[in-house]
Amino acid sequence: MKITVQQALDSLRTHEGKTFLELFRQGATSVEIYQPVGHDPQQPHAQDEIYVVISGHGIFQDGEEKYPFGPGDVIFVPAGKEHRFFEFSADFKTWVIFFGA
């Protein structure tokens, strides 16, 4: 299966008010598009996850650590860990890949 960024964003737009959308799943692995507006309300997740930043920039908080992010960056977060994007630009969007138990 293949999906482009534009196809993912078009699908997200059809779900008014949502900031994320699961695009496909195989077993315990899923791929989503995530485009928060204004703030990132995430809570820790039950699965490990990888973010692949599509566009935009800002600060990522990974537990107590904070660091800048931008297009093309890959960020890994283990299951159950507090994390959040903040001070991100209006054009921020990222792929999210959930995997593991």
ABEGO torsion letter per residue (X at the ends): XBBBAAAAAAAAAABBGBABBBABBBEABBBBBBBBBGBBABBBBABBBBBBBABEBEBBBBEABBBBBBBGBBBBBBBGBBBBBBGBBAABBBBBBBBEX
